[in-house]
Amino acid sequence: MKRFRCGDVIPGCTAQFAGTEEDILAQVGAHARRDHGVADVGPELVVSVRAALQDVH
Ligand SMILES: [Zn+2]
């Protein structure tokens, strides 16, 4: 399982997501649209999210 802290990409955001990589990307996409006004979740954001994923044991 992996974890993503939105604050690693968008300073000040306290949202956290956990699950498989696909789960997290889907959750972050919805979160970015809803809470950060990101209209279009493009490849750069996906790369940033993937880079910030942490393994949770
Ligand atoms: Zn956020």
N, CA, C, O and the ligand as a Tripos MOL2 file, in Angstrom:
@<TRIPOS>MOLECULE
protein
  229   227    58     0     0
PROTEIN
NO_CHARGES

@<TRIPOS>ATOM
      1 N           0.8400   -1.1860    0.0000 N.3       1 MET1
      2 CA          0.0000    0.0000    0.0000 C.3       1 MET1
      3 C           0.8820    1.2450    0.0000 C.2       1 MET1
      4 O           2.0040    1.2370    0.5050 O.2       1 MET1
      5 N           0.3460    2.3040   -0.5750 N.am      2 LYS2
      6 CA          1.1160    3.5450   -0.6510 C.3       2 LYS2
      7 C           0.3310    4.6890   -0.0220 C.2       2 LYS2
      8 O          -0.8810    4.6120    0.1820 O.2       2 LYS2
      9 N           1.0660    5.7450    0.2740 N.am      3 ARG3
     10 CA          0.4440    6.9130    0.8840 C.3       3 ARG3
     11 C           0.9240    8.1490    0.1450 C.2       3 ARG3
     12 O           2.0650    8.2260   -0.3100 O.2       3 ARG3
     13 N           0.0230    9.1090    0.0400 N.am      4 PHE4
     14 CA          0.3700   10.3850   -0.5840 C.3       4 PHE4
     15 C          -0.0990   11.5180    0.3130 C.2       4 PHE4
     16 O          -1.2480   11.5470    0.7540 O.2       4 PHE4
     17 N           0.8060   12.4480    0.5750 N.am      5 ARG5
     18 CA          0.4400   13.6520    1.3100 C.3       5 ARG5
     19 C           0.3900   14.8030    0.3240 C.2       5 ARG5
     20 O           1.3990   15.1590   -0.2840 O.2       5 ARG5
     21 N          -0.7790   15.3750    0.1740 N.am      6 CYS6
     22 CA         -0.9460   16.4550   -0.8040 C.3       6 CYS6
     23 C           0.0050   17.6150   -0.5030 C.2       6 CYS6
     24 O           0.4680   18.2930   -1.4200 O.2       6 CYS6
     25 N           0.2960   17.8430    0.7770 N.am      7 GLY7
     26 CA          1.1810   18.9390    1.1560 C.3       7 GLY7
     27 C           2.5800   18.8180    0.5810 C.2       7 GLY7
     28 O           3.3090   19.8070    0.5150 O.2       7 GLY7
     29 N           2.9670   17.6070    0.1590 N.am      8 ASP8
     30 CA          4.2780   17.4490   -0.4690 C.3       8 ASP8
     31 C           4.3260   18.1010   -1.8450 C.2       8 ASP8
     32 O           5.3950   18.4580   -2.3380 O.2       8 ASP8
     33 N           3.1460   18.2520   -2.4640 N.am      9 VAL9
     34 CA          3.0700   18.8450   -3.7950 C.3       9 VAL9
     35 C           2.4850   20.2560   -3.7260 C.2       9 VAL9
     36 O           2.9250   21.1620   -4.4330 O.2       9 VAL9
     37 N           1.4820   20.4210   -2.8570 N.am     10 ILE10
     38 CA          0.8230   21.7150   -2.7020 C.3      10 ILE10
     39 C           0.9890   22.1440   -1.2490 C.2      10 ILE10
     40 O           0.2330   21.7160   -0.3780 O.2      10 ILE10
     41 N           1.9830   22.9930   -0.9940 N.am     11 PRO11
     42 CA          2.2880   23.3590    0.3950 C.3      11 PRO11
     43 C           1.0680   23.8910    1.1270 C.2      11 PRO11
     44 O           0.3020   24.6980    0.5990 O.2      11 PRO11
     45 N           0.9050   23.4150    2.3690 N.am     12 GLY12
     46 CA         -0.1920   23.8910    3.1910 C.3      12 GLY12
     47 C          -1.4010   22.9930    3.1970 C.2      12 GLY12
     48 O          -2.2490   23.1080    4.0810 O.2      12 GLY12
     49 N          -1.5050   22.0900    2.2220 N.am     13 CYS13
     50 CA         -2.6550   21.1930    2.1830 C.3      13 CYS13
     51 C          -2.4030   20.0260    3.1300 C.2      13 CYS13
     52 O          -1.3130   19.4540    3.1490 O.2      13 CYS13
     53 N          -3.4140   19.6800    3.9120 N.am     14 THR14
     54 CA         -3.2500   18.6150    4.9040 C.3      14 THR14
     55 C          -3.8960   17.3060    4.4680 C.2      14 THR14
     56 O          -3.9070   16.3440    5.2360 O.2      14 THR14
     57 N          -4.4300   17.2500    3.2600 N.am     15 ALA15
     58 CA         -5.0940   16.0260    2.8010 C.3      15 ALA15
     59 C          -4.0890   14.8900    2.6270 C.2      15 ALA15
     60 O          -2.9690   15.1010    2.1600 O.2      15 ALA15
     61 N          -4.5080   13.6760    3.0130 N.am     16 GLN16
     62 CA         -3.6790   12.4910    2.8100 C.3      16 GLN16
     63 C          -4.5290   11.3980    2.1900 C.2      16 GLN16
     64 O          -5.7290   11.3000    2.4450 O.2      16 GLN16
     65 N          -3.8940   10.5900    1.3810 N.am     17 PHE17
     66 CA         -4.5870    9.4960    0.6970 C.3      17 PHE17
     67 C          -3.7540    8.2400    0.8000 C.2      17 PHE17
     68 O          -2.5240    8.2870    0.8110 O.2      17 PHE17
     69 N          -4.4460    7.1130    0.8770 N.am     18 ALA18
     70 CA         -3.7340    5.8420    0.9580 C.3      18 ALA18
     71 C          -4.4580    4.8110    0.1040 C.2      18 ALA18
     72 O          -5.6670    4.8910   -0.1120 O.2      18 ALA18
     73 N          -3.6890    3.8450   -0.3740 N.am     19 GLY19
     74 CA         -4.2760    2.7800   -1.1810 C.3      19 GLY19
     75 C          -3.2900    2.3540   -2.2440 C.2      19 GLY19
     76 O          -2.0850    2.5780   -2.1270 O.2      19 GLY19
     77 N          -3.8250    1.7300   -3.2880 N.am     20 THR20
     78 CA         -2.9570    1.4100   -4.4050 C.3      20 THR20
     79 C          -2.6630    2.6920   -5.1860 C.2      20 THR20
     80 O          -3.3270    3.7120   -5.0020 O.2      20 THR20
     81 N          -1.6600    2.6210   -6.0570 N.am     21 GLU21
     82 CA         -1.3310    3.8100   -6.8420 C.3      21 GLU21
     83 C          -2.5390    4.3080   -7.6340 C.2      21 GLU21
     84 O          -2.7790    5.5130   -7.7120 O.2      21 GLU21
     85 N          -3.2950    3.3860   -8.2170 N.am     22 GLU22
     86 CA         -4.4660    3.7820   -9.0020 C.3      22 GLU22
     87 C          -5.5140    4.4460   -8.1170 C.2      22 GLU22
     88 O          -6.1140    5.4490   -8.5030 O.2      22 GLU22
     89 N          -5.7330    3.8840   -6.9280 N.am     23 ASP23
     90 CA         -6.6850    4.4770   -5.9760 C.3      23 ASP23
     91 C          -6.2920    5.9050   -5.6500 C.2      23 ASP23
     92 O          -7.1140    6.8210   -5.6710 O.2      23 ASP23
     93 N          -5.0100    6.0690   -5.3470 N.am     24 ILE24
     94 CA         -4.5310    7.3760   -4.9100 C.3      24 ILE24
     95 C          -4.6640    8.3890   -6.0370 C.2      24 ILE24
     96 O          -5.1040    9.5170   -5.8120 O.2      24 ILE24
     97 N          -4.2880    7.9950   -7.2410 N.am     25 LEU25
     98 CA         -4.3740    8.9350   -8.3640 C.3      25 LEU25
     99 C          -5.8190    9.3620   -8.6010 C.2      25 LEU25
    100 O          -6.0810   10.5240   -8.9110 O.2      25 LEU25
    101 N          -6.7580    8.4250   -8.4550 N.am     26 ALA26
    102 CA         -8.1670    8.7660   -8.6420 C.3      26 ALA26
    103 C          -8.6340    9.7260   -7.5440 C.2      26 ALA26
    104 O          -9.3320   10.7030   -7.8140 O.2      26 ALA26
    105 N          -8.2370    9.4290   -6.3000 N.am     27 GLN27
    106 CA         -8.6490   10.2860   -5.1830 C.3      27 GLN27
    107 C          -8.0260   11.6670   -5.2940 C.2      27 GLN27
    108 O          -8.6870   12.6740   -5.0440 O.2      27 GLN27
    109 N          -6.7570   11.7120   -5.6680 N.am     28 VAL28
    110 CA         -6.0650   12.9940   -5.7710 C.3      28 VAL28
    111 C          -6.6480   13.8200   -6.9150 C.2      28 VAL28
    112 O          -6.7650   15.0400   -6.8040 O.2      28 VAL28
    113 N          -7.0110   13.1620   -8.0050 N.am     29 GLY29
    114 CA         -7.6230   13.8780   -9.1230 C.3      29 GLY29
    115 C          -8.8980   14.5790   -8.6940 C.2      29 GLY29
    116 O          -9.1120   15.7470   -9.0160 O.2      29 GLY29
    117 N          -9.7510   13.8580   -7.9600 N.am     30 ALA30
    118 CA        -11.0090   14.4410   -7.4830 C.3      30 ALA30
    119 C         -10.7250   15.5570   -6.4820 C.2      30 ALA30
    120 O         -11.3580   16.6120   -6.5170 O.2      30 ALA30
    121 N          -9.7770   15.3140   -5.5990 N.am     31 HIS31
    122 CA         -9.4070   16.3150   -4.5810 C.3      31 HIS31
    123 C          -8.8540   17.5800   -5.2380 C.2      31 HIS31
    124 O          -9.2170   18.6890   -4.8490 O.2      31 HIS31
    125 N          -7.9920   17.4210   -6.2170 N.am     32 ALA32
    126 CA         -7.3770   18.5770   -6.8800 C.3      32 ALA32
    127 C          -8.4360   19.4210   -7.5830 C.2      32 ALA32
    128 O          -8.3840   20.6500   -7.5520 O.2      32 ALA32
    129 N          -9.3960   18.7490   -8.2160 N.am     33 ARG33
    130 CA        -10.4570   19.4880   -8.8900 C.3      33 ARG33
    131 C         -11.3280   20.2240   -7.8840 C.2      33 ARG33
    132 O         -11.6790   21.3860   -8.0840 O.2      33 ARG33
    133 N         -11.6790   19.5290   -6.7870 N.am     34 ARG34
    134 CA        -12.6350   20.0800   -5.8330 C.3      34 ARG34
    135 C         -12.0020   21.1460   -4.9400 C.2      34 ARG34
    136 O         -12.5780   22.2110   -4.7170 O.2      34 ARG34
    137 N         -10.7990   20.8360   -4.4310 N.am     35 ASP35
    138 CA        -10.2260   21.6900   -3.3880 C.3      35 ASP35
    139 C          -9.1370   22.6300   -3.8880 C.2      35 ASP35
    140 O          -8.7990   23.5990   -3.2080 O.2      35 ASP35
    141 N          -8.5870   22.3590   -5.0590 N.am     36 HIS36
    142 CA         -7.5130   23.2210   -5.5440 C.3      36 HIS36
    143 C          -7.8550   23.8980   -6.8620 C.2      36 HIS36
    144 O          -7.0280   24.6170   -7.4230 O.2      36 HIS36
    145 N          -9.0660   23.6750   -7.3590 N.am     37 GLY37
    146 CA         -9.4840   24.3440   -8.5750 C.3      37 GLY37
    147 C          -8.7000   23.9340   -9.7990 C.2      37 GLY37
    148 O          -8.5920   24.6970  -10.7600 O.2      37 GLY37
    149 N          -8.1410   22.7050   -9.7690 N.am     38 VAL38
    150 CA         -7.4140   22.1960  -10.9310 C.3      38 VAL38
    151 C          -8.4470   21.6140  -11.8930 C.2      38 VAL38
    152 O          -9.0250   20.5590  -11.6290 O.2      38 VAL38
    153 N          -8.6740   22.3020  -13.0050 N.am     39 ALA39
    154 CA         -9.7280   21.8770  -13.9210 C.3      39 ALA39
    155 C          -9.3330   20.6100  -14.6670 C.2      39 ALA39
    156 O         -10.1720   19.7560  -14.9540 O.2      39 ALA39
    157 N          -8.0660   20.5010  -14.9710 N.am     40 ASP40
    158 CA         -7.6150   19.3940  -15.8010 C.3      40 ASP40
    159 C          -6.3900   18.7550  -15.1430 C.2      40 ASP40
    160 O          -5.3310   19.3750  -15.0490 O.2      40 ASP40
    161 N          -6.5430   17.5310  -14.6980 N.am     41 VAL41
    162 CA         -5.4330   16.8340  -14.0450 C.3      41 VAL41
    163 C          -4.5720   16.2130  -15.1350 C.2      41 VAL41
    164 O          -4.9070   15.1620  -15.6820 O.2      41 VAL41
    165 N          -3.4680   16.8670  -15.4430 N.am     42 GLY42
    166 CA         -2.6360   16.4400  -16.5600 C.3      42 GLY42
    167 C          -1.4760   15.5750  -16.1310 C.2      42 GLY42
    168 O          -1.3200   15.2620  -14.9510 O.2      42 GLY42
    169 N          -0.6630   15.1920  -17.0970 N.am     43 PRO43
    170 CA          0.4530   14.2800  -16.8320 C.3      43 PRO43
    171 C           1.4720   14.8300  -15.8360 C.2      43 PRO43
    172 O           2.0820   14.0600  -15.0940 O.2      43 PRO43
    173 N           1.6650   16.1520  -15.8090 N.am     44 GLU44
    174 CA          2.6490   16.7040  -14.8610 C.3      44 GLU44
    175 C           2.2160   16.4330  -13.4290 C.2      44 GLU44
    176 O           3.0390   16.1170  -12.5690 O.2      44 GLU44
    177 N           0.9090   16.5590  -13.1800 N.am     45 LEU45
    178 CA          0.4230   16.3170  -11.8220 C.3      45 LEU45
    179 C           0.5790   14.8480  -11.4610 C.2      45 LEU45
    180 O           0.9570   14.5110  -10.3390 O.2      45 LEU45
    181 N           0.2840   13.9800  -12.4190 N.am     46 VAL46
    182 CA          0.4350   12.5440  -12.1570 C.3      46 VAL46
    183 C           1.8900   12.2170  -11.8230 C.2      46 VAL46
    184 O           2.1640   11.4310  -10.9160 O.2      46 VAL46
    185 N           2.8220   12.8280  -12.5630 N.am     47 VAL47
    186 CA          4.2460   12.5930  -12.2920 C.3      47 VAL47
    187 C           4.6050   13.0800  -10.8930 C.2      47 VAL47
    188 O           5.3210   12.3990  -10.1590 O.2      47 VAL47
    189 N           4.1040   14.2660  -10.5220 N.am     48 SER48
    190 CA          4.3960   14.8180   -9.1990 C.3      48 SER48
    191 C           3.8560   13.9120   -8.1030 C.2      48 SER48
    192 O           4.5260   13.6650   -7.1000 O.2      48 SER48
    193 N           2.6400   13.4200   -8.3020 N.am     49 VAL49
    194 CA          2.0240   12.5470   -7.2960 C.3      49 VAL49
    195 C           2.8210   11.2520   -7.1810 C.2      49 VAL49
    196 O           3.1240   10.8030   -6.0760 O.2      49 VAL49
    197 N           3.1600   10.6550   -8.3140 N.am     50 ARG50
    198 CA          3.9110    9.3950   -8.2820 C.3      50 ARG50
    199 C           5.2320    9.5840   -7.5600 C.2      50 ARG50
    200 O           5.6460    8.7190   -6.7880 O.2      50 ARG50
    201 N           5.9020   10.7130   -7.8030 N.am     51 ALA51
    202 CA          7.2020   10.9700   -7.1940 C.3      51 ALA51
    203 C           7.0870   11.1100   -5.6780 C.2      51 ALA51
    204 O           8.0390   10.8260   -4.9510 O.2      51 ALA51
    205 N           5.9230   11.5460   -5.2060 N.am     52 ALA52
    206 CA          5.7530   11.8050   -3.7790 C.3      52 ALA52
    207 C           5.1320   10.6210   -3.0370 C.2      52 ALA52
    208 O           4.9610   10.6830   -1.8190 O.2      52 ALA52
    209 N           4.7970    9.5540   -3.7440 N.am     53 LEU53
    210 CA          4.2030    8.3880   -3.0730 C.3      53 LEU53
    211 C           5.2000    7.7770   -2.1140 C.2      53 LEU53
    212 O           6.3950    7.6880   -2.3980 O.2      53 LEU53
    213 N           4.6810    7.3560   -0.9700 N.am     54 GLN54
    214 CA          5.5220    6.6800    0.0330 C.3      54 GLN54
    215 C           4.9560    5.3040    0.2800 C.2      54 GLN54
    216 O           3.7390    5.1170    0.3160 O.2      54 GLN54
    217 N           5.8370    4.3460    0.4490 N.am     55 ASP55
    218 CA          5.3900    3.0030    0.7990 C.3      55 ASP55
    219 C           4.9650    2.9600    2.2540 C.2      55 ASP55
    220 O           5.6370    3.4980    3.1340 O.2      55 ASP55
    221 N           3.8320    2.3060    2.4880 N.am     56 VAL56
    222 CA          3.3390    2.1210    3.8480 C.3      56 VAL56
    223 C           3.3700    0.6290    4.1360 C.2      56 VAL56
    224 O           2.8260   -0.1760    3.3810 O.2      56 VAL56
    225 N           4.0060    0.2790    5.2240 N.am     57 HIS57
    226 CA          4.1440   -1.1390    5.5550 C.3      57 HIS57
    227 C           3.2070   -1.5220    6.6860 C.2      57 HIS57
    228 O           3.1820   -2.6800    7.1030 O.2      57 HIS57
    229 ZN         -4.6390   19.0840   -1.5010 Zn       58 ZN58
@<TRIPOS>BOND
     1     1     2 1
     2     2     3 1
     3     3     4 2
     4     3     5 am
     5     5     6 1
     6     6     7 1
     7     7     8 2
     8     7     9 am
     9     9    10 1
    10    10    11 1
    11    11    12 2
    12    11    13 am
    13    13    14 1
    14    14    15 1
    15    15    16 2
    16    15    17 am
    17    17    18 1
    18    18    19 1
    19    19    20 2
    20    19    21 am
    21    21    22 1
    22    22    23 1
    23    23    24 2
    24    23    25 am
    25    25    26 1
    26    26    27 1
    27    27    28 2
    28    27    29 am
    29    29    30 1
    30    30    31 1
    31    31    32 2
    32    31    33 am
    33    33    34 1
    34    34    35 1
    35    35    36 2
    36    35    37 am
    37    37    38 1
    38    38    39 1
    39    39    40 2
    40    39    41 am
    41    41    42 1
    42    42    43 1
    43    43    44 2
    44    43    45 am
    45    45    46 1
    46    46    47 1
    47    47    48 2
    48    47    49 am
    49    49    50 1
    50    50    51 1
    51    51    52 2
    52    51    53 am
    53    53    54 1
    54    54    55 1
    55    55    56 2
    56    55    57 am
    57    57    58 1
    58    58    59 1
    59    59    60 2
    60    59    61 am
    61    61    62 1
    62    62    63 1
    63    63    64 2
    64    63    65 am
    65    65    66 1
    66    66    67 1
    67    67    68 2
    68    67    69 am
    69    69    70 1
    70    70    71 1
    71    71    72 2
    72    71    73 am
    73    73    74 1
    74    74    75 1
    75    75    76 2
    76    75    77 am
    77    77    78 1
    78    78    79 1
    79    79    80 2
    80    79    81 am
    81    81    82 1
    82    82    83 1
    83    83    84 2
    84    83    85 am
    85    85    86 1
    86    86    87 1
    87    87    88 2
    88    87    89 am
    89    89    90 1
    90    90    91 1
    91    91    92 2
    92    91    93 am
    93    93    94 1
    94    94    95 1
    95    95    96 2
    96    95    97 am
    97    97    98 1
    98    98    99 1
    99    99   100 2
   100    99   101 am
   101   101   102 1
   102   102   103 1
   103   103   104 2
   104   103   105 am
   105   105   106 1
   106   106   107 1
   107   107   108 2
   108   107   109 am
   109   109   110 1
   110   110   111 1
   111   111   112 2
   112   111   113 am
   113   113   114 1
   114   114   115 1
   115   115   116 2
   116   115   117 am
   117   117   118 1
   118   118   119 1
   119   119   120 2
   120   119   121 am
   121   121   122 1
   122   122   123 1
   123   123   124 2
   124   123   125 am
   125   125   126 1
   126   126   127 1
   127   127   128 2
   128   127   129 am
   129   129   130 1
   130   130   131 1
   131   131   132 2
   132   131   133 am
   133   133   134 1
   134   134   135 1
   135   135   136 2
   136   135   137 am
   137   137   138 1
   138   138   139 1
   139   139   140 2
   140   139   141 am
   141   141   142 1
   142   142   143 1
   143   143   144 2
   144   143   145 am
   145   145   146 1
   146   146   147 1
   147   147   148 2
   148   147   149 am
   149   149   150 1
   150   150   151 1
   151   151   152 2
   152   151   153 am
   153   153   154 1
   154   154   155 1
   155   155   156 2
   156   155   157 am
   157   157   158 1
   158   158   159 1
   159   159   160 2
   160   159   161 am
   161   161   162 1
   162   162   163 1
   163   163   164 2
   164   163   165 am
   165   165   166 1
   166   166   167 1
   167   167   168 2
   168   167   169 am
   169   169   170 1
   170   170   171 1
   171   171   172 2
   172   171   173 am
   173   173   174 1
   174   174   175 1
   175   175   176 2
   176   175   177 am
   177   177   178 1
   178   178   179 1
   179   179   180 2
   180   179   181 am
   181   181   182 1
   182   182   183 1
   183   183   184 2
   184   183   185 am
   185   185   186 1
   186   186   187 1
   187   187   188 2
   188   187   189 am
   189   189   190 1
   190   190   191 1
   191   191   192 2
   192   191   193 am
   193   193   194 1
   194   194   195 1
   195   195   196 2
   196   195   197 am
   197   197   198 1
   198   198   199 1
   199   199   200 2
   200   199   201 am
   201   201   202 1
   202   202   203 1
   203   203   204 2
   204   203   205 am
   205   205   206 1
   206   206   207 1
   207   207   208 2
   208   207   209 am
   209   209   210 1
   210   210   211 1
   211   211   212 2
   212   211   213 am
   213   213   214 1
   214   214   215 1
   215   215   216 2
   216   215   217 am
   217   217   218 1
   218   218   219 1
   219   219   220 2
   220   219   221 am
   221   221   222 1
   222   222   223 1
   223   223   224 2
   224   223   225 am
   225   225   226 1
   226   226   227 1
   227   227   228 2
@<TRIPOS>SUBSTRUCTURE
     1 MET1         2 RESIDUE 1 A MET
     2 LYS2         6 RESIDUE 1 A LYS
     3 ARG3        10 RESIDUE 1 A ARG
     4 PHE4        14 RESIDUE 1 A PHE
     5 ARG5        18 RESIDUE 1 A ARG
     6 CYS6        22 RESIDUE 1 A CYS
     7 GLY7        26 RESIDUE 1 A GLY
     8 ASP8        30 RESIDUE 1 A ASP
     9 VAL9        34 RESIDUE 1 A VAL
    10 ILE10       38 RESIDUE 1 A ILE
    11 PRO11       42 RESIDUE 1 A PRO
    12 GLY12       46 RESIDUE 1 A GLY
    13 CYS13       50 RESIDUE 1 A CYS
    14 THR14       54 RESIDUE 1 A THR
    15 ALA15       58 RESIDUE 1 A ALA
    16 GLN16       62 RESIDUE 1 A GLN
    17 PHE17       66 RESIDUE 1 A PHE
    18 ALA18       70 RESIDUE 1 A ALA
    19 GLY19       74 RESIDUE 1 A GLY
    20 THR20       78 RESIDUE 1 A THR
    21 GLU21       82 RESIDUE 1 A GLU
    22 GLU22       86 RESIDUE 1 A GLU
    23 ASP23       90 RESIDUE 1 A ASP
    24 ILE24       94 RESIDUE 1 A ILE
    25 LEU25       98 RESIDUE 1 A LEU
    26 ALA26      102 RESIDUE 1 A ALA
    27 GLN27      106 RESIDUE 1 A GLN
    28 VAL28      110 RESIDUE 1 A VAL
    29 GLY29      114 RESIDUE 1 A GLY
    30 ALA30      118 RESIDUE 1 A ALA
    31 HIS31      122 RESIDUE 1 A HIS
    32 ALA32      126 RESIDUE 1 A ALA
    33 ARG33      130 RESIDUE 1 A ARG
    34 ARG34      134 RESIDUE 1 A ARG
    35 ASP35      138 RESIDUE 1 A ASP
    36 HIS36      142 RESIDUE 1 A HIS
    37 GLY37      146 RESIDUE 1 A GLY
    38 VAL38      150 RESIDUE 1 A VAL
    39 ALA39      154 RESIDUE 1 A ALA
    40 ASP40      158 RESIDUE 1 A ASP
    41 VAL41      162 RESIDUE 1 A VAL
    42 GLY42      166 RESIDUE 1 A GLY
    43 PRO43      170 RESIDUE 1 A PRO
    44 GLU44      174 RESIDUE 1 A GLU
    45 LEU45      178 RESIDUE 1 A LEU
    46 VAL46      182 RESIDUE 1 A VAL
    47 VAL47      186 RESIDUE 1 A VAL
    48 SER48      190 RESIDUE 1 A SER
    49 VAL49      194 RESIDUE 1 A VAL
    50 ARG50      198 RESIDUE 1 A ARG
    51 ALA51      202 RESIDUE 1 A ALA
    52 ALA52      206 RESIDUE 1 A ALA
    53 LEU53      210 RESIDUE 1 A LEU
    54 GLN54      214 RESIDUE 1 A GLN
    55 ASP55      218 RESIDUE 1 A ASP
    56 VAL56      222 RESIDUE 1 A VAL
    57 HIS57      226 RESIDUE 1 A HIS
    58 ZN58       229 GROUP 0 **** ****
